[in-house]
């Protein structure tokens, strides 16, 4: 969103961005003026960085890991392409992240915090806030959004310690113009305001040659950090170009919808508790509106989910449990059963057996959630099962309606009722479920839990 604002406000220089992870191709991670560098350029710059780094290694030293290498390569690309501004998305945390090497950026921003990468960042929001605050720099303006009080207190304390002026981004509604964002999801409103503040700060320097660096003052935050909520950043006039940028901004894999025949895909790579809650609310509201507009007799709802690593499936599935899904599908993030060495979507750092086992665990957790809901609602309704409202919550169908596939392509073959579906990989699926999908007038599929899963689905359906 920040990049889109830069490009459309009349600035003529090259604007770059480092973003991670990629959805489909690794070259997506390095963008110039909104577009990923070409695959040819990516390959060229890769070898221009790889070979010198390799030759510089001393005995016992090894090549940088994947993300660190791509970050070094991105900076090399920025120099070679003579970019004039760079938006650096932190990979993990902030304090020790390899992107955190710019000594005096023009501005820094911290969006909504969530529990993620706990082995590195910590298990609580305040611990994670301390890591995120590692990007604060002396006298460099910093902007954030509303946070839990514990997190905000940590951010204030760290900002004060390094003499960094920290301001709260105002609600989008506080600006004079009414803006209808191109990106769906209510959470995008505050993200848009954060983007506006960061962009405006940079443009002051680039276009007006103003010194945007702010001398730290206790008027902004006092020694005890008691100014919670923070001082609000000032709003400013939003011109037509900026308004157009916000209203036309899209980001694949985040609050995205795609229609393919009778199937509507709702794709959001939410993988934290906070983001999955936003995703659930977005899907529930939008899919219900679509269902009303469709005026179809039969609309089938499918959840397609996976989560990986140290993320807890219980936390991510729980906000989705109240949505009445007719079917729930689980699979690893791999496109095909056999991984393709030439694909940027293949992860060879993960044991295939562990990937399958994680899907088994995810499925078991979902079934347990459904049985618990069934028992609770049955108790509340004093035995009147008709009030439950979803076939999936009836005890007899909990296991039958939760399906597992060995790959994304197998799962999509089932959703599309493809004749090429390998029955050997789905022998435990009843013919009634095949008919349920095949005969539905319309199908709504929510794909979430992992950006890698969303990327894999997009690589197969967005062609």
Buried (B, 14 or more C-beta within 10 A) or exposed (E): BBBBBBBBBEBEEBBBBBBBBBBBBBBBBBBBBEEBBEEEBBEEBBEEBBEEBEEEEEEEEEEBEEBBBBBBBBBBBBEEBEBEBBBBEBBBBBBEBBBBEBEEBBBBBBBBBBBBBBEBBBEBBBBBBBBBBBBBBEBBBBBBBBBBEBBBBBBBBBBBEBBBBBBBBBBBEEBEEEBEBBBBBEBBBBBBBBBBBBBBBBBBBBEEEEEBBBEBEEEBBEEEBEBEEBEEBEBEEBEEEBBBBBEEBEBBBBBBBBEBEBBBBBBBBBBBBBBBBBBBBBBBEBBEEBBEEBEEEEBBBBBBBBBBEEBEBBBBBBBBBEBEBBBBBBBBBBBBBEBEEEBBBBBEEBEBEEBBEBBEBBBBBBBBBBBEBBEEBBEEEEEEEEEBEBBBBBEEBBBBBBBBBBBBBBBBBBBBBEEEBBEEBBEEBEEEBBEBBEEBEBBBBBBBBBBBBBBBBBBBBBE
